[in-house]
Amino acid sequence: MISLRKDLSHRLKAMPDLGFYPESWQIDNALTDSAGFAKEHKHDISQLIDIADLQLQEFAAVKQQLKEALQSSKQWQRYWALISLSHFNH
């Protein structure tokens, strides 16, 4: 199962998947050139995927990473940290 998850994560990062940004934000920021936007923000999207994947681990193991993401200056890192944190009911 871990291998499949790693494969999926790798594939999402290779795309890169704009689904890690809310659609309402994409309309204003990525709609005119989605492919170009995705290519330009590939590293940022990869980081969002990593933060989203934290919810797949034990809370104690990822607590510090979530705390750091919640303190990020990047709004979408904070957003995905909150989504991941909500998975743990904290």
Helices and strands as residue ranges (DSSP letters): H 2-14, G 18-20, H 23-29, H 34-40, H 42-53, G 54-56, H 59-70, H 75-87
